[in-house]
Amino acid sequence: MPSPRPRAGGAKPEALFRPPPERQPLAARMRPRTLDEFVGQAQLVGERGPLRRSVARGHLASLLLWGPPGTGKTSLARLLADAVGAEFRTVSAVMSGVAEVRATIAEAQEQLALSGRRSVLFIDEIHRFNKAQQDALLPHVEDGTVTLIGATTENPYFEVNSALLSRMRVWRLDPLTDEDVATIVRRALADAERGVAGAFGPPGGVTLGDDAFAHLVDLAGGDARQALNVLEGAIALAEDEDARDGQGRVSPTLAHVESAAQQRVLAYDRAGDGHYDTVSAFIKSLRGNDPDAALYWLAAMVAAGEDPRFIARRLIISASEDVGNADPRALQVAVAAAQALDYVGLPEAQYALAQAATYLATAPKSNRSGAAYWQAVQDVVDRGSLPVPNHLRNAADRRMKAHGIGVGYKYPHDYEGHDVEQQYLPDALADRRYYLPTDQGYERTIGERMAWREGQREEARARGRTPRNPVPGPTGEGGGMGAASKMVRTREENRRRLADTERHDAEG
């Protein structure tokens, strides 16, 4: 229930204003009302999830929900408080200070004394609280005055004070799956009470084509809030254009979804400057293995007063874009030409530019590195930033290993051939191949090495194990550095002892 207004005897925070339903965005109206309506995080609130079983027994300890945006942290906190019959109080980590925290806790103390009812204090983005604000919570979390639920998108082991963290249980929320997001979107489309199928939607209802629906889910990247916001925006665009199906329902198209998501391809205006025609001919001559044409267009640009640094930058780009790993020295030659330009300037640097141009034009060609990269970029654009597999994540704090972070990584140098088969791509892209070397120049060697390594892995799979690398000395990730660090610490300790001895002798 809302908190009371300020009154004599101490500051009391105002309740957070809640707009009427018709003014709330779709994502706010569609918040789950019960744990049964909550989508995702089955490992926590599924039928056998620890949080569900805990609140079913009426028990709720202070906890911290750690996960990416749109995974239901705020909704889950409200539902957990409801499940144990506790008052749900919120404090803004952005706008509140120690005074507001203490006033909210005073209300919780008063209610506990008068009615015996517990209070859940929810702090969203708790990592934004400074040390003094976090310390103000400690005694009241310790003695049970409030049950604290914090939510954060940042690593709590670095952003939350250790003293407060020791009084809370950290629960990690995963990004929603595409199936989870699809369930939430379908619910919003069909819900006549809170969704777009009733009074809050356009007359006649809403339908979403398969392609638009799939693209919407894909764009969300596991963020339910983003999916619902884009859906709401796409409906508004379709309604504005009166885009309807045969039954009179507003029907957002794929283009409406893309526009609502504001996914635009960056465009560069190359038509405004005439020199781009000449540099285009220069680049295409390099790519087309024509050193004579490359020299001609190079001379034309220099004679026209083109900035030679611009030409050098184009050479560097061509070395990676068009030659690539077919001749790795091409990038070295291009960079050296740019450095020579800085050292000697024109006119002498024309020799270096001409050398680089002819080298690139006659080198074997491969665009596989760049093409592979842009395929990877497309996956990032289409699928978002996918979660890093747990065994590849950095467990900078040993407590993170309790969540599976950093567990199971195999250090390649510990294995025969300094290689061991393990997954490095995100789970959703585990079998993706981007880089496929050609048979041109040095890239043939790279391809042979990759094929040999795959053959070794197949043999290892057939044997059921990979033999250990018999290299003596410290092994394991950071083994050598660990020994070096120990040596440095020992040296510093010896220096301190020697300095103490000399100071003692001087004083004596």
C-alpha positions as CSV (number, residue, x, y, z in Angstrom):
1,M,0.0,0.0,0.0
2,P,1.2,3.6,-0.6
3,S,3.5,5.1,2.0
4,P,2.1,8.0,4.0
5,R,2.9,11.6,3.3
6,P,5.6,13.3,5.4
7,R,4.4,14.3,8.9
8,A,5.9,15.6,12.1
9,G,8.5,13.5,13.7
10,G,10.8,12.8,10.7
11,A,10.9,12.8,7.0
12,K,8.8,10.3,5.2
13,P,9.2,9.6,1.5
14,E,6.4,10.0,-0.9
15,A,5.1,6.9,-2.6
16,L,6.3,6.5,-6.1
17,F,3.6,7.9,-8.4
18,R,1.9,5.3,-10.5
19,P,0.1,6.6,-13.6
20,P,-3.4,5.3,-14.5
21,P,-3.3,2.1,-16.7
22,E,-4.2,4.0,-19.9
23,R,-1.1,6.1,-19.4
24,Q,1.2,3.2,-18.7
25,P,3.3,1.6,-21.4
26,L,2.4,-1.9,-22.5
27,A,5.5,-3.4,-20.7
28,A,4.3,-1.9,-17.4
29,R,0.7,-3.1,-17.8
30,M,1.8,-6.6,-18.7
31,R,3.8,-7.2,-15.6
32,P,3.0,-10.7,-14.2
33,R,0.5,-10.7,-11.3
34,T,1.5,-14.1,-9.9
35,L,4.4,-16.4,-10.0
36,D,2.4,-18.7,-12.3
37,E,2.3,-15.8,-14.8
38,F,6.0,-15.2,-14.5
39,V,7.9,-16.3,-17.7
40,G,11.5,-17.5,-17.6
41,Q,14.0,-18.2,-14.8
42,A,12.6,-21.7,-14.3
43,Q,15.8,-22.5,-12.4
44,L,14.7,-20.1,-9.7
45,V,10.9,-19.9,-9.7
46,G,9.9,-23.0,-11.7
47,E,8.0,-25.8,-10.0
48,R,11.1,-27.0,-8.1
49,G,12.9,-23.7,-8.1
50,P,14.5,-22.7,-4.8
51,L,12.8,-19.3,-4.6
52,R,9.4,-20.7,-5.3
53,R,9.8,-23.4,-2.7
54,S,11.1,-20.9,-0.2
55,V,8.2,-18.5,-0.4
56,A,5.8,-21.4,-0.4
57,R,7.0,-22.0,3.1
58,G,6.6,-18.4,4.0
59,H,10.3,-17.8,4.1
60,L,12.0,-14.9,2.2
61,A,15.6,-13.9,3.1
62,S,17.4,-10.8,1.8
63,L,18.6,-11.4,-1.7
64,L,20.1,-9.8,-4.7
65,L,18.8,-10.4,-8.2
66,W,21.7,-10.1,-10.8
67,G,20.9,-10.2,-14.5
68,P,20.5,-8.3,-17.8
69,P,17.7,-5.8,-18.4
70,G,14.2,-7.1,-19.2
71,T,14.6,-10.4,-17.4
72,G,12.0,-9.7,-14.8
73,K,14.0,-8.6,-11.7
74,T,11.5,-5.9,-10.5
75,S,8.5,-8.1,-11.3
76,L,10.0,-11.0,-9.5
77,A,10.8,-8.9,-6.4
78,R,7.1,-7.8,-6.2
79,L,5.8,-11.3,-6.6
80,L,8.1,-12.7,-3.9
81,A,7.0,-10.0,-1.5
82,D,3.3,-10.8,-2.3
83,A,3.9,-14.5,-1.9
84,V,4.9,-14.0,1.8
85,G,2.4,-11.3,2.5
86,A,5.0,-8.6,3.0
87,E,4.6,-4.8,2.4
88,F,6.6,-3.9,-0.8
89,R,8.5,-0.7,-0.4
90,T,10.8,0.8,-3.1
91,V,13.7,3.2,-2.9
92,S,15.3,4.8,-6.0
93,A,19.0,4.2,-6.1
94,V,19.3,7.2,-8.4
95,M,17.2,9.8,-6.6
96,S,17.4,8.7,-2.9
97,G,19.9,9.4,-0.2
98,V,20.6,8.1,3.3
99,A,17.7,10.2,4.7
100,E,15.2,8.5,2.4
101,V,16.6,5.1,3.3
102,R,16.3,5.8,7.0
103,A,12.8,7.2,6.6
104,T,11.6,4.1,4.7
105,I,13.2,1.8,7.4
106,A,11.4,3.9,10.1
107,E,8.1,3.1,8.4
108,A,9.0,-0.6,8.3
109,Q,9.8,-0.5,12.0
110,E,6.6,1.2,12.8
111,Q,4.5,-1.3,10.8
112,L,6.3,-4.3,12.3
113,A,5.7,-3.0,15.8
114,L,2.0,-2.1,15.2
115,S,0.8,-4.9,13.0
116,G,3.6,-7.5,12.9
117,R,3.7,-7.3,9.1
118,R,7.1,-7.6,7.5
119,S,8.4,-5.2,4.8
120,V,10.4,-5.9,1.7
121,L,12.6,-3.0,0.7
122,F,13.4,-3.2,-3.0
123,I,16.3,-1.2,-4.4
124,D,16.6,-1.3,-8.2
125,E,20.2,-0.9,-9.6
126,I,21.5,-1.1,-6.1
127,H,25.1,-0.8,-7.4
128,R,24.4,3.0,-7.8
129,F,24.2,3.4,-4.0
130,N,27.4,4.7,-2.6
131,K,29.2,3.1,0.4
132,A,27.4,5.3,3.0
133,Q,24.0,4.5,1.6
134,Q,24.8,0.8,1.5
135,D,26.2,0.9,5.1
136,A,23.0,2.5,6.3
137,L,21.1,-0.7,5.4
138,L,23.4,-3.1,7.3
139,P,21.9,-3.1,10.8
140,H,18.4,-3.3,9.6
141,V,19.0,-6.1,7.2
142,E,21.0,-7.8,10.0
143,D,18.2,-7.6,12.6
144,G,15.4,-8.4,10.2
145,T,13.7,-5.0,10.3
146,V,13.4,-5.3,6.5
147,T,14.0,-8.0,4.0
148,L,16.2,-6.4,1.3
149,I,15.9,-7.3,-2.3
150,G,18.4,-5.6,-4.6
151,A,18.5,-5.7,-8.3
152,T,21.5,-5.0,-10.5
153,T,22.7,-5.4,-14.0
154,E,26.3,-5.1,-12.8
155,N,28.6,-7.7,-11.2
156,P,27.6,-7.4,-7.5
157,Y,30.9,-8.8,-6.3
158,F,32.5,-5.6,-7.5
159,E,29.8,-3.1,-7.1
160,V,28.2,-4.0,-3.8
161,N,30.0,-3.7,-0.4
162,S,31.2,-7.0,0.9
163,A,29.6,-6.4,4.3
164,L,26.1,-6.0,2.7
165,L,26.8,-8.8,0.2
166,S,27.5,-11.2,3.0
167,R,24.0,-10.6,4.4
168,M,22.3,-11.4,1.1
169,R,22.0,-14.4,-1.2
170,V,22.9,-13.6,-4.8
171,W,20.6,-15.1,-7.5
172,R,21.7,-14.9,-11.1
173,L,19.0,-14.3,-13.8
174,D,19.6,-15.5,-17.4
175,P,18.5,-13.6,-20.5
176,L,15.1,-14.8,-21.6
177,T,15.0,-17.3,-24.4
178,D,13.3,-16.6,-27.7
179,E,10.5,-18.9,-26.6
180,D,10.1,-16.9,-23.4
181,V,9.9,-13.6,-25.3
182,A,7.5,-15.1,-27.8
183,T,5.2,-16.3,-25.0
184,I,5.2,-12.7,-23.5
185,V,4.4,-11.1,-26.9
186,R,1.6,-13.5,-27.6
187,R,0.1,-12.9,-24.2
188,A,0.2,-9.1,-24.8
189,L,-1.5,-9.6,-28.2
190,A,-4.2,-11.8,-26.7
191,D,-4.8,-10.1,-23.4
192,A,-8.1,-8.1,-23.5
193,E,-7.7,-6.7,-19.9
194,R,-4.1,-5.3,-20.0
195,G,-2.8,-6.0,-23.5
196,V,-3.7,-4.7,-27.0
197,A,-6.7,-6.9,-27.6
198,G,-9.0,-4.8,-25.5
199,A,-9.6,-1.2,-24.5
200,F,-5.8,-0.4,-24.5
201,G,-5.4,-1.5,-28.1
202,P,-6.7,-0.2,-31.4
203,P,-10.3,-0.9,-32.4
204,G,-10.7,-4.2,-34.1
205,G,-7.6,-5.7,-32.4
206,V,-4.1,-6.5,-33.6
207,T,-2.5,-9.2,-35.6
208,L,1.2,-9.7,-36.3
209,G,2.4,-11.7,-39.3
210,D,4.8,-14.5,-38.8
211,D,7.8,-12.7,-40.3
212,A,7.2,-9.5,-38.2
213,F,6.6,-11.7,-35.1
214,A,9.8,-13.6,-35.6
215,H,11.8,-10.4,-36.2
216,L,10.4,-8.8,-33.1
217,V,11.4,-11.7,-30.9
218,D,14.8,-11.8,-32.5
219,L,15.4,-8.1,-32.0
220,A,14.5,-8.3,-28.3
221,G,17.7,-10.3,-27.5
222,G,16.1,-11.8,-24.4
223,D,14.7,-8.5,-23.2
224,A,11.0,-8.7,-22.6
225,R,10.6,-5.0,-22.0
226,Q,12.2,-4.1,-25.3
227,A,10.0,-6.6,-27.1
228,L,6.8,-5.1,-25.7
229,N,8.1,-1.5,-26.3
230,V,8.9,-2.3,-29.9
231,L,5.5,-4.0,-30.3
232,E,3.7,-1.0,-29.0
233,G,5.6,1.3,-31.3
234,A,5.0,-0.9,-34.4
235,I,1.2,-0.9,-33.6
236,A,1.2,2.9,-33.4
237,L,3.0,3.1,-36.8
238,A,0.7,0.6,-38.4
239,E,-2.4,2.4,-37.0
240,D,-1.1,5.7,-38.2
241,E,-0.9,4.2,-41.7
242,D,-4.1,2.3,-41.3
243,A,-2.4,-0.9,-42.1
244,R,-5.1,-3.6,-41.6
245,D,-5.7,-7.2,-42.6
246,G,-8.8,-8.5,-44.2
247,Q,-10.7,-8.7,-40.9
248,G,-10.0,-5.0,-40.0
249,R,-7.3,-5.7,-37.5
250,V,-4.3,-3.5,-37.3
251,S,-1.5,-5.5,-38.8
252,P,2.1,-4.2,-38.2
253,T,4.5,-5.4,-40.9
254,L,8.1,-6.3,-40.8
255,A,8.9,-2.7,-41.9
256,H,6.9,-1.3,-39.0
257,V,8.8,-3.5,-36.5
258,E,12.1,-2.4,-37.9
259,S,11.1,1.3,-37.8
260,A,9.9,1.0,-34.2
261,A,13.1,-0.7,-33.2
262,Q,15.0,2.2,-34.8
263,Q,17.3,-0.3,-36.6
264,R,18.9,1.7,-39.3
265,V,21.9,0.9,-41.5
266,L,24.5,3.6,-41.3
267,A,25.0,5.5,-44.6
268,Y,27.9,7.4,-45.8
269,D,27.6,10.3,-48.3
270,R,30.3,9.6,-50.8
271,A,28.7,11.4,-53.7
272,G,29.4,14.9,-52.4
273,D,33.2,14.8,-53.0
274,G,34.5,14.1,-56.5
275,H,37.8,12.7,-55.2
276,Y,35.9,9.5,-54.2
277,D,35.5,8.6,-57.8
278,T,39.3,8.5,-58.3
279,V,40.1,6.7,-55.1
280,S,37.4,4.2,-56.0
281,A,39.2,3.5,-59.2
282,F,42.5,3.2,-57.3
283,I,41.1,0.7,-54.8
284,K,39.5,-1.4,-57.5
285,S,42.7,-1.5,-59.5
286,L,44.6,-2.8,-56.4
287,R,41.9,-5.4,-55.9
288,G,41.9,-6.3,-59.6
289,N,45.7,-7.1,-59.7
290,D,46.5,-4.3,-62.1
291,P,49.6,-2.4,-60.8
292,D,49.7,-0.1,-63.9
293,A,46.2,1.2,-63.3
294,A,47.0,1.5,-59.6
295,L,50.0,3.6,-60.2
296,Y,48.1,5.9,-62.7
297,W,45.3,6.6,-60.2
298,L,47.9,7.1,-57.4
299,A,49.7,9.7,-59.6
300,A,46.4,11.4,-60.5
301,M,45.5,11.8,-56.8
302,V,48.9,13.1,-55.8
303,A,48.9,15.5,-58.7
304,A,45.4,16.8,-57.8
305,G,46.6,17.7,-54.3
306,E,44.9,14.8,-52.5
307,D,45.9,14.5,-48.9
308,P,48.6,11.8,-49.0
309,R,47.6,10.5,-45.6
310,F,44.2,9.7,-47.0
311,I,45.9,7.7,-49.7
312,A,48.0,5.9,-47.1
313,R,44.9,5.0,-45.1
314,R,43.3,3.5,-48.2
315,L,46.4,1.4,-48.8
316,I,46.2,0.1,-45.2
317,I,42.5,-0.8,-45.6
318,S,43.1,-2.6,-48.9
319,A,45.9,-4.6,-47.4
320,S,43.5,-6.1,-44.9
321,E,40.3,-6.1,-47.0
322,D,41.6,-7.5,-50.3
323,V,44.9,-9.2,-49.5
324,G,44.3,-10.4,-46.0
325,N,46.0,-13.6,-44.8
326,A,46.9,-14.6,-48.4
327,D,50.0,-12.4,-47.7
328,P,50.2,-11.1,-44.1
329,R,53.2,-8.9,-45.1
330,A,50.9,-6.7,-47.2
331,L,49.6,-4.9,-44.0
332,Q,53.2,-4.4,-42.8
333,V,54.1,-2.8,-46.2
334,A,51.1,-0.5,-46.2
335,V,51.7,0.6,-42.6
336,A,55.4,1.1,-43.3
337,A,54.4,3.3,-46.2
338,A,52.2,5.4,-44.0
339,Q,55.0,5.7,-41.4
340,A,57.5,6.7,-44.2
341,L,55.1,9.4,-45.2
342,D,55.2,10.8,-41.7
343,Y,59.0,10.6,-41.6
344,V,60.0,12.1,-45.0
345,G,56.8,13.7,-46.4
346,L,56.3,14.5,-50.1
347,P,57.7,14.3,-52.7
348,E,60.1,11.5,-51.5
349,A,57.3,9.6,-49.8
350,Q,55.8,8.9,-53.3
351,Y,58.4,6.1,-53.6
352,A,56.9,4.4,-50.5
353,L,53.3,4.9,-51.7
354,A,54.2,3.5,-55.1
355,Q,56.0,0.5,-53.5
356,A,53.0,-0.3,-51.4
357,A,50.6,0.2,-54.3
358,T,52.5,-2.2,-56.5
359,Y,53.0,-4.7,-53.7
360,L,49.3,-4.8,-53.0
361,A,48.3,-5.0,-56.6
362,T,50.5,-8.0,-57.3
363,A,49.9,-9.8,-54.0
364,P,47.7,-12.9,-53.8
365,K,44.2,-12.0,-52.7
366,S,41.8,-13.1,-50.1
367,N,38.9,-11.3,-48.5
368,R,38.0,-14.2,-46.2
369,S,39.1,-12.5,-43.0
370,G,37.0,-9.4,-43.6
371,A,34.1,-11.5,-45.0
372,A,34.2,-13.7,-41.9
373,Y,34.2,-10.7,-39.6
374,W,31.2,-9.1,-41.3
375,Q,29.3,-12.4,-40.9
376,A,30.1,-12.3,-37.2
377,V,28.9,-8.6,-37.1
378,Q,25.6,-9.7,-38.8
379,D,25.1,-12.3,-36.1
380,V,25.7,-9.7,-33.5
381,V,23.2,-7.3,-35.2
382,D,20.6,-10.1,-35.7
383,R,21.0,-11.9,-32.3
384,G,22.4,-9.3,-30.0
385,S,25.3,-9.7,-27.6
386,L,24.9,-13.4,-26.6
387,P,25.9,-14.6,-23.2
388,V,29.5,-15.7,-22.8
389,P,29.7,-19.4,-21.9
390,N,30.3,-19.8,-18.2
391,H,33.6,-21.7,-18.6
392,L,35.1,-18.7,-20.6
393,R,34.0,-16.0,-18.2
394,N,36.4,-14.4,-15.8
395,A,35.9,-15.4,-12.2
396,A,37.8,-12.4,-10.8
397,D,36.3,-13.2,-7.4
398,R,36.4,-16.8,-6.1
399,R,32.8,-16.5,-5.0
400,M,31.7,-16.2,-8.6
401,K,32.6,-19.9,-9.1
402,A,29.6,-20.8,-7.0
403,H,27.5,-19.6,-10.0
404,G,29.5,-21.7,-12.4
405,I,31.5,-18.8,-13.7
406,G,35.0,-19.8,-14.8
407,V,34.4,-23.4,-14.1
408,G,35.5,-26.0,-16.6
409,Y,37.9,-24.0,-18.7
410,K,40.7,-26.1,-20.3
411,Y,44.1,-24.4,-20.6
412,P,45.3,-25.4,-24.2
413,H,49.0,-25.3,-23.3
414,D,48.3,-28.2,-20.9
415,Y,47.4,-30.5,-23.9
416,E,49.3,-32.1,-26.7
417,G,49.8,-29.8,-29.6
418,H,48.8,-26.9,-27.3
419,D,45.2,-27.4,-28.4
420,V,42.1,-28.9,-26.8
421,E,38.6,-29.0,-28.1
422,Q,36.1,-26.9,-26.2
423,Q,33.4,-24.4,-27.0
424,Y,34.4,-20.8,-27.5
425,L,31.4,-19.4,-29.2
426,P,28.1,-18.6,-27.4
427,D,25.7,-21.6,-27.1
428,A,23.4,-20.3,-29.8
429,L,26.3,-20.1,-32.3
430,A,28.3,-23.1,-31.1
431,D,28.6,-24.7,-34.6
432,R,29.0,-21.5,-36.6
433,R,32.0,-21.2,-39.0
434,Y,33.1,-17.8,-40.2
435,Y,36.7,-18.0,-41.4
436,L,37.2,-20.4,-44.3
437,P,40.7,-19.9,-45.8
438,T,41.3,-19.9,-49.5
439,D,44.2,-21.7,-51.3
440,Q,45.9,-18.4,-52.1
441,G,49.4,-17.6,-50.8
442,Y,50.0,-18.0,-47.1
443,E,46.3,-18.7,-46.5
444,R,46.8,-22.1,-48.0
445,T,49.2,-22.8,-45.0
446,I,46.6,-21.5,-42.6
447,G,44.0,-23.8,-44.1
448,E,46.3,-26.8,-43.8
449,R,47.0,-26.0,-40.2
450,M,43.3,-25.7,-39.4
451,A,42.6,-29.0,-41.1
452,W,45.5,-30.7,-39.3
453,R,44.2,-29.4,-36.0
454,E,40.7,-30.6,-36.7
455,G,42.1,-34.1,-37.6
456,Q,44.0,-34.2,-34.2
457,R,40.8,-33.3,-32.4
458,E,38.9,-36.1,-34.2
459,E,41.6,-38.6,-33.2
460,A,41.3,-37.3,-29.6
461,R,37.6,-37.8,-29.6
462,A,38.1,-41.3,-31.0
463,R,40.5,-42.1,-28.1
464,G,38.1,-40.5,-25.6
465,R,40.8,-38.3,-24.2
466,T,43.5,-35.8,-25.1
467,P,47.0,-36.5,-23.9
468,R,48.6,-34.0,-21.6
469,N,51.4,-31.9,-22.9
470,P,54.7,-33.1,-21.4
471,V,56.2,-29.6,-21.0
472,P,57.7,-29.2,-17.5
473,G,57.3,-26.3,-15.3
474,P,54.2,-24.2,-14.1
475,T,51.1,-25.0,-16.1
476,G,47.6,-23.8,-16.1
477,E,46.2,-20.5,-17.0
478,G,48.5,-17.8,-15.7
479,G,50.9,-20.4,-14.2
480,G,54.0,-18.7,-15.4
481,M,52.8,-15.3,-14.4
482,G,51.8,-16.6,-11.0
483,A,55.4,-17.8,-10.4
484,A,56.7,-14.5,-11.6
485,S,54.4,-12.6,-9.3
486,K,55.6,-14.7,-6.3
487,M,59.2,-14.0,-7.2
488,V,58.6,-10.3,-7.4
489,R,56.8,-10.3,-4.0
490,T,59.8,-12.3,-2.5
491,R,62.2,-9.8,-3.9
492,E,60.3,-6.8,-2.5
493,E,60.0,-8.5,0.9
494,N,63.8,-9.0,0.9
495,R,64.3,-5.4,0.0
496,R,62.1,-4.2,2.9
497,R,63.9,-6.5,5.4
498,L,67.3,-5.2,4.2
499,A,66.1,-1.6,4.6
500,D,64.7,-2.3,8.1
501,T,68.1,-3.8,9.1
502,E,70.1,-0.8,7.7
503,R,67.7,1.6,9.5
504,H,68.1,-0.3,12.8
505,D,71.9,-0.3,12.5
506,A,71.9,3.4,11.8
507,E,69.7,4.1,14.8
508,G,71.8,1.9,17.0
